Amino acid sequence: MTVELFDGYILTCDVIQMGRDYTLAVYGGSCPHIGSTVLSVARPSLTGEGVSVTTSVLSCMGHKEEAVARLFAETFAREKACTAVCTCGIHIDALTPDKIKLIHEKSRQLLRKLL
């Protein structure tokens, strides 16, 4: 599934269901790549109410995709009560803070469409 970012750039998420678990690849921009990988495992909340997640992160040096990968992995794990892995790589030259904010907004939009 895809969503348009800006200036013709596209953000894509491929979803693979593996039994009750999910692997997600979120990528886009001019040179998709592997920047950050997040693993989230659903578990009972420590408060005793609902579902929470435990998360681990691996990021390549200098990459900033953790926030998007974390959003997808933690949301899928929590909503589907499963283990979810999201690998994310979005490359766009000369990003401004406003465009980074827009990428995060569009990522949330894409995630809502997937769920």
C-alpha positions in Angstrom: 0.0 0.0 0.0 1.3 3.5 -0.8 0.7 7.1 0.1 2.1 10.2 -1.7 4.4 12.2 0.5 5.3 15.4 -1.4 7.2 16.5 -4.6 6.3 13.2 -6.3 7.8 11.0 -3.5 5.9 7.9 -2.5 5.9 6.1 0.9 5.2 2.3 0.6 4.4 -0.4 3.2 4.6 -4.0 2.2 3.0 -6.4 4.8 3.8 -10.1 5.2 1.6 -12.1 7.6 3.6 -14.9 9.1 1.1 -17.0 11.0 -0.2 -14.6 13.6 2.9 -12.3 13.3 3.8 -9.6 10.8 6.8 -8.3 8.9 6.5 -4.8 7.5 8.8 -3.0 5.1 8.3 0.8 5.0 10.3 2.6 2.3 10.3 5.5 -0.1 11.9 8.6 -1.3 14.6 8.7 -4.0 16.6 5.7 -2.7 14.8 3.2 -0.4 17.1 1.3 1.9 17.4 -0.3 5.3 17.8 2.4 7.9 16.2 1.1 11.1 14.6 -2.2 12.2 12.2 -2.4 15.1 10.9 -5.6 16.8 7.9 -5.3 19.0 6.3 -8.2 21.0 2.8 -7.9 22.5 2.4 -8.7 26.2 -0.1 -8.1 29.0 0.3 -4.6 30.3 2.2 -4.2 33.5 -0.8 -2.3 34.9 -2.9 -5.4 34.4 -5.2 -3.7 31.9 -4.9 -4.3 28.1 -2.0 -5.0 25.9 1.5 -3.4 25.8 4.6 -4.1 23.9 8.3 -4.7 24.5 10.5 -3.2 21.7 14.0 -3.6 20.5 15.7 -1.3 17.9 18.6 -1.7 15.5 19.5 1.4 13.5 22.3 2.0 10.9 24.6 4.8 11.8 23.3 8.2 10.9 19.8 7.0 10.0 16.7 8.6 11.5 13.9 6.1 10.5 13.5 4.7 14.0 10.4 6.8 14.8 8.5 5.5 11.7 9.6 1.9 12.2 8.7 2.0 15.9 5.2 3.5 15.0 4.5 0.6 12.6 5.9 -2.3 14.7 4.4 -1.2 18.0 1.0 -0.4 16.6 0.8 -3.7 14.7 2.0 -5.7 17.8 -0.5 -3.9 20.1 -3.5 -4.0 17.7 -3.0 -7.5 16.5 -1.6 -9.0 19.8 1.4 -10.4 18.0 5.1 -10.0 17.3 5.8 -7.4 14.6 9.0 -6.4 12.8 9.3 -3.2 10.8 12.3 -2.3 8.6 12.2 1.3 7.4 14.3 3.2 4.9 13.2 6.6 3.5 15.7 8.8 1.7 15.0 12.3 0.5 17.8 14.8 0.0 17.8 18.2 1.9 14.9 17.4 4.3 13.6 20.3 6.3 11.9 19.9 9.7 8.6 20.6 8.1 9.0 17.8 5.6 10.1 15.4 8.3 6.9 16.3 10.2 5.0 15.6 7.0 6.6 12.2 6.6 5.5 11.3 10.1 2.0 12.5 9.4 1.8 10.6 6.1 3.2 7.5 7.9 0.4 7.6 10.4 -2.1 8.0 7.5 -0.6 4.9 5.8 -0.7 2.9 9.0 -4.4 3.8 9.5 -5.1 2.5 6.0 -3.3 -0.7 6.7 -5.2 -1.4 9.9 
